[in-house]
Amino acid sequence: MHRFFLLIFILLTSNQLYAEILKTVEVTGNKRTTTDAIIRHGQITIGQDLNEEDLETIRNNLGRINQIHVKNIFFSNGILKIAIEDKWTLFPIPMFTKSGSYTNRGVLIYEDNFLGSLGTLASGISWSNSILNYIFYYQEESLFKPQFGMKLLLLKKNESVEFSRSNKVVDEHESRYQSYLLTPNYLYKNHVFKAGPIFINKTIYKNKNIILKDNSKGIFFRHHLNAFQTLEVMYEGLVTTYDFYALKNQSNKTVFINEANIIWSHPYKLSFLNLGLHGHIVNEKDYLFGKNLGGDEGFRGYDKVSLPTSENLGGLVQYQQHLFNRFFICPFYEYNKSKVINQSLNGNTISESTIGIGLRYYFKKISIPAVLFDAARNIDDHSNHFHINIGVSI
């Protein structure tokens, strides 16, 4: 009996028996990233007792950082040694998006490791079909303390909508809007919670004439589950995003918007399988608050922002087959069930499947992918769609 209790005691305290006090952290290979940023984002505390479970948590925390590649982590005699390799993070990025008649071209100055803090600062301008767009963006998920950060977004852009059925345009309008957003965030393990005020100024044009205009303000909430680890190309694991907007429009009516996206990535040697689910619903089913879908992964059976919807539920299956170097070929299947806004097709629901093939090239030492091309066939609508993205899009 005494031996039994001794065995239980050893099992329960084994982690503590092998724990050691962390005295110092040594980081090598960090030409751009500060040691403080590595400690903060790794959620490392000098003086804490470290065991194997704690080391694995630190590896996972650092493994979710896209701006660096973690080569090795070793702990001995109170010294935690972390060897990393920085990626390029400061460079001008061309912004070019072509999808149907929608074109957007410009340049973005992108710093994905601002002052070595692993924060992202981006500022850019672009010219779309009709107006000059701009973006100013700053995000730091661990600012000053590991659990707290912030996001700031100033954005002006347009969406030129040409909703077509069997290659015939049935609704054409333009949406121009400005959006201002500030959200402090809280990090808990691999969960990120963000919430803060948002302001949206939106105008709808038809034939270059204003038909609707609205100023809205309210609260924005976002939850990320970052259950993934970055790899040399892509990542392994699960990423989920849930967004909630509660807006008060000019008519003093409350608008609720719910959006969700789930992506799972699994490597097979040098190739990847991607599975995704997405959906949204909004209680105002008109031009001002509809979500314009199309052109992005999950919606490649439509030209860029060409499908005005108040509800959507869909998914994708994509296999990224490695060809050579960092080139991948990507056959895919997508399905979307969408309720169109009231001004288009009288608010009818459409269910459509898309098949297609894409080409990807991923840079090795740059923290974002650079070149994407997709050719898609909307099976139910009997229409073809081609999408090109170079750099990033807004």
C-alpha positions in Angstrom: 0.0 0.0 0.0 2.8 2.4 0.9 4.5 1.7 -2.5 1.2 2.4 -4.3 0.9 5.9 -2.7 4.6 6.5 -3.4 4.1 5.7 -7.0 1.1 8.1 -7.2 3.1 10.9 -5.5 6.0 10.4 -8.0 3.6 10.6 -11.0 1.9 13.7 -9.7 5.1 15.5 -9.0 7.3 14.3 -11.8 7.0 17.6 -13.7 8.1 19.6 -10.6 11.0 17.2 -10.0 12.5 18.0 -13.4 11.7 21.7 -13.2 14.5 24.2 -13.1 14.5 28.0 -12.4 14.9 30.1 -15.6 17.8 32.6 -14.9 18.3 34.1 -18.3 17.3 34.0 -22.0 19.8 34.0 -24.8 18.5 34.6 -28.4 20.7 34.2 -31.4 20.1 34.9 -35.1 17.8 37.8 -34.3 19.2 40.5 -36.6 15.9 42.5 -36.7 13.9 41.1 -33.8 14.6 42.2 -30.3 15.2 39.8 -27.5 12.5 41.5 -25.5 10.0 40.8 -28.3 10.9 37.1 -28.3 10.5 36.9 -24.5 7.2 38.8 -24.6 5.6 36.8 -27.5 6.9 33.5 -26.1 5.3 34.4 -22.8 8.6 33.7 -21.0 9.1 34.9 -17.4 12.6 35.1 -15.9 12.6 33.3 -12.5 9.8 30.9 -13.4 10.2 27.1 -12.9 10.6 25.5 -16.4 9.8 21.9 -17.1 9.3 20.0 -20.4 5.6 21.0 -20.6 6.5 24.7 -20.2 9.2 24.4 -22.9 6.7 22.9 -25.3 4.3 25.8 -24.6 7.1 28.3 -25.4 7.9 26.4 -28.6 4.3 26.6 -29.6 4.0 30.3 -28.8 7.1 31.1 -30.9 6.0 28.7 -33.6 2.9 30.8 -34.3 5.0 33.8 -35.2 5.1 34.3 -39.0 8.0 36.9 -38.9 10.6 34.4 -37.7 11.7 30.8 -38.1 12.6 29.0 -34.9 15.6 26.8 -35.5 16.2 25.4 -32.0 15.2 25.9 -28.3 17.4 24.4 -25.6 17.3 24.8 -21.8 20.1 23.9 -19.4 21.7 25.2 -16.2 19.0 27.9 -15.9 19.8 29.3 -19.4 17.1 29.2 -22.2 18.8 29.3 -25.6 16.6 30.2 -28.6 18.0 30.2 -32.1 15.9 31.9 -34.7 16.1 33.2 -38.3 14.5 36.5 -39.2 12.5 37.0 -42.4 12.4 40.1 -44.6 9.7 42.3 -43.1 10.3 45.8 -44.5 9.7 46.3 -48.2 7.4 48.0 -50.7 4.8 45.5 -51.9 2.9 45.9 -55.2 -0.8 45.7 -54.8 -2.4 44.3 -58.0 -5.8 42.5 -58.1 -7.5 41.6 -61.3 -10.9 39.8 -61.3 -13.4 40.3 -64.0 -13.8 44.0 -64.6 -12.5 44.9 -61.1 -8.9 46.1 -61.1 -7.0 47.6 -58.1 -3.3 48.6 -58.4 -1.0 50.4 -56.0 1.8 50.0 -53.5 2.0 49.2 -49.8 5.0 49.9 -47.5 4.9 46.9 -45.3 6.8 46.5 -42.0 5.9 43.2 -40.4 8.4 43.6 -37.5 8.1 47.2 -36.5 11.1 48.4 -34.5 11.9 44.7 -33.9 8.7 44.3 -31.8 7.0 41.7 -34.1 4.2 44.2 -34.7 2.9 45.0 -38.1 2.8 48.5 -39.6 1.4 49.0 -43.1 0.6 52.1 -45.1 -0.4 52.2 -48.8 -2.4 53.7 -51.6 -4.0 52.2 -54.7 -6.2 53.1 -57.6 -9.3 51.0 -58.3 -11.9 51.3 -61.0 -12.9 54.8 -59.9 -11.3 56.2 -56.8 -8.0 56.5 -54.8 -7.9 54.0 -51.9 -5.7 54.1 -48.8 -4.9 52.0 -45.8 -3.1 52.6 -42.6 -2.8 49.6 -40.3 -1.0 48.8 -37.1 -1.3 45.6 -35.1 0.7 44.3 -32.1 -0.8 41.3 -30.2 1.8 41.6 -27.3 2.4 45.2 -26.6 4.4 46.0 -23.5 2.9 42.9 -21.8 2.5 39.4 -23.3 -1.3 39.2 -22.9 -2.2 42.7 -24.2 -2.0 44.4 -27.5 -3.9 46.6 -30.0 -5.1 47.0 -33.6 -5.6 50.3 -35.5 -7.1 50.4 -39.0 -7.9 53.5 -41.2 -9.3 52.4 -44.5 -10.8 53.9 -47.6 -11.8 51.7 -50.6 -14.4 51.0 -53.2 -16.1 47.8 -54.4 -17.3 47.8 -58.0 -20.1 45.2 -58.1 -21.2 43.5 -61.3 -23.5 40.7 -60.3 -23.9 38.4 -63.3 -25.9 35.3 -64.1 -24.7 33.2 -67.1 -22.3 36.0 -68.0 -25.1 38.7 -68.1 -25.0 41.5 -65.7 -28.2 41.7 -63.6 -27.1 44.2 -61.0 -24.4 46.8 -61.2 -23.4 49.3 -58.5 -20.4 50.7 -56.6 -19.8 50.8 -52.9 -17.4 53.4 -51.5 -16.6 53.4 -47.8 -14.3 54.7 -45.1 -13.8 52.6 -42.0 -12.0 53.5 -38.7 -11.3 50.9 -36.1 -9.4 50.6 -32.8 -9.5 47.4 -30.9 -7.4 46.5 -27.8 -6.8 42.8 -27.6 -6.3 40.1 -24.9 -4.3 37.0 -25.5 -5.1 33.8 -23.6 -3.1 30.7 -24.7 -3.8 30.4 -28.4 -7.0 32.6 -28.2 -7.0 36.2 -29.2 -10.0 38.5 -28.1 -10.4 41.9 -29.7 -13.1 44.5 -29.1 -13.4 48.3 -29.6 -15.2 51.1 -31.4 -15.8 51.2 -35.2 -17.0 53.9 -37.5 -18.1 53.3 -41.1 -19.1 55.9 -43.7 -20.6 54.3 -46.8 -22.1 55.5 -50.1 -23.7 53.5 -52.8 -23.6 54.7 -56.5 -25.5 53.6 -59.5 -24.6 55.1 -62.9 -22.3 57.5 -61.0 -25.3 58.9 -59.0 -25.6 58.5 -55.2 -28.6 56.3 -54.3 -27.8 55.5 -50.6 -25.6 57.0 -47.9 -25.1 56.1 -44.3 -22.8 56.9 -41.3 -22.7 54.0 -38.8 -20.9 53.6 -35.5 -20.8 50.9 -33.0 -18.8 48.0 -31.5 -16.6 45.5 -33.2 -15.6 42.1 -31.6 -13.3 39.5 -32.9 -12.1 36.1 -31.7 -9.1 34.2 -33.2 -8.2 30.6 -32.4 -4.6 30.2 -33.5 -4.1 26.4 -33.1 -1.3 26.2 -35.7 2.4 26.1 -36.2 4.1 28.0 -39.1 6.2 26.0 -41.5 8.6 27.1 -44.3 5.6 27.2 -46.6 2.1 27.6 -45.2 1.3 26.2 -41.7 0.0 23.1 -40.0 -3.1 23.2 -37.9 -6.4 25.2 -37.4 -7.1 28.9 -37.7 -10.6 30.3 -36.8 -12.0 33.8 -36.9 -15.3 35.0 -35.6 -16.4 38.7 -36.1 -19.4 40.5 -34.6 -20.5 44.0 -35.4 -23.2 46.0 -33.6 -23.8 49.2 -35.5 -26.2 52.1 -35.1 -27.0 53.6 -38.5 -28.3 57.1 -39.4 -31.9 55.9 -39.0 -31.1 54.9 -35.4 -31.6 51.3 -36.3 -29.3 48.6 -34.9 -27.5 46.5 -37.5 -26.0 43.1 -36.4 -23.4 41.4 -38.5 -22.0 37.9 -37.7 -19.1 36.4 -39.7 -17.1 33.2 -39.2 -14.2 31.5 -41.0 -12.4 28.2 -40.3 -9.3 27.0 -42.1 -7.5 23.7 -41.5 -4.1 23.0 -43.1 -2.4 19.6 -43.1 1.0 18.9 -44.7 1.8 15.8 -46.8 5.6 15.8 -47.2 6.0 19.1 -49.3 2.3 19.4 -50.2 -0.8 20.6 -48.3 -4.5 19.8 -47.9 -6.7 22.8 -47.0 -10.2 22.5 -45.7 -12.4 25.5 -45.0 -15.8 26.6 -43.8 -17.2 30.1 -43.9 -20.5 32.0 -43.3 -22.1 35.3 -42.4 -25.5 36.8 -41.7 -26.7 40.4 -41.4 -30.2 41.6 -40.4 -30.2 44.5 -42.9 -30.5 42.9 -46.4 -29.7 45.9 -48.6 -26.9 47.6 -50.5 -25.5 49.4 -47.5 -24.9 46.4 -45.2 -24.7 43.5 -47.7 -21.4 41.6 -47.9 -19.9 41.6 -51.4 -18.3 38.2 -52.0 -16.1 36.9 -54.8 -12.5 36.5 -55.9 -11.0 35.2 -52.7 -10.4 31.6 -51.6 -13.8 30.1 -50.9 -15.5 32.4 -53.4 -13.6 31.9 -56.7 -16.7 31.0 -58.6 -17.5 34.8 -58.8 -15.5 37.8 -59.9 -14.0 40.0 -57.2 -16.7 41.5 -54.8 -19.4 40.7 -57.4 -21.9 38.7 -55.3 -24.0 41.0 -53.0 -25.3 38.9 -50.1 -27.1 39.2 -46.8 -26.4 35.5 -45.8 -23.9 32.9 -46.9 -22.7 29.4 -45.9 -20.0 27.6 -47.8 -16.8 25.6 -47.7 -13.8 24.6 -49.7 -11.4 21.7 -50.3 -8.0 22.5 -51.8 -4.9 20.4 -52.3 -1.6 22.3 -52.9 0.7 19.9 -54.7 4.3 20.8 -54.7 5.8 21.1 -58.1 9.4 22.4 -57.7 11.3 25.1 -55.8 8.4 27.0 -54.0 5.8 26.5 -56.8 2.5 24.7 -56.0 -0.4 23.7 -58.2 -3.8 23.8 -56.4 -6.9 22.0 -57.6 -9.9 23.0 -55.6 -13.7 22.6 -55.0 -15.9 25.2 -53.4 -19.6 25.4 -52.5 -21.6 28.4 -51.5 -25.3 28.8 -50.5 -26.0 32.6 -50.6 -29.0 34.7 -50.0 -28.7 37.7 -52.3 -29.6 41.2 -51.0 -33.2 42.4 -51.7 -32.2 44.7 -54.6 -30.7 41.8 -56.5 -32.8 38.8 -57.7 -35.5 39.9 -55.2 -33.4 38.4 -52.4 -33.4 34.9 -53.8 -31.2 32.1 -52.5 -28.6 30.5 -54.8 -26.7 27.3 -54.2 -23.6 26.8 -56.5 -20.5 24.7 -56.8 -17.1 25.7 -58.3 -14.2 23.7 -59.4 -10.8 25.1 -60.5 -7.1 25.1 -60.4 -4.6 27.6 -59.0 -0.9 28.3 -59.1 1.1 29.6 -56.0 4.6 30.8 -55.4 5.7 31.3 -51.8 8.8 33.4 -50.9 11.3 31.8 -48.5 12.5 34.8 -46.5 9.5 37.1 -46.8 6.7 36.9 -44.2 3.8 37.0 -46.8 3.1 35.0 -49.9 3.6 37.0 -53.1 1.9 35.6 -56.3 -1.4 33.8 -56.7 -3.3 32.8 -59.9 -6.7 31.0 -60.0 -8.9 29.8 -62.8 -12.4 28.7 -61.7 -15.6 27.3 -63.3 -18.9 28.0 -61.7 -20.7 24.7 -62.5 -24.3 25.9 -61.9 -23.9 29.3 -63.5 -21.8 28.0 -66.4 -19.4 30.9 -66.0 -15.6 31.1 -65.9 -13.5 33.3 -63.6 -9.8 34.2 -63.5 -8.1 35.9 -60.5 -4.7 37.3 -60.1 -3.2 38.6 -56.9 0.4 40.0 -56.7 1.5 41.1 -53.3 -1.5 41.9 -51.1 -5.0 43.3 -51.7 -7.2 45.5 -49.6 
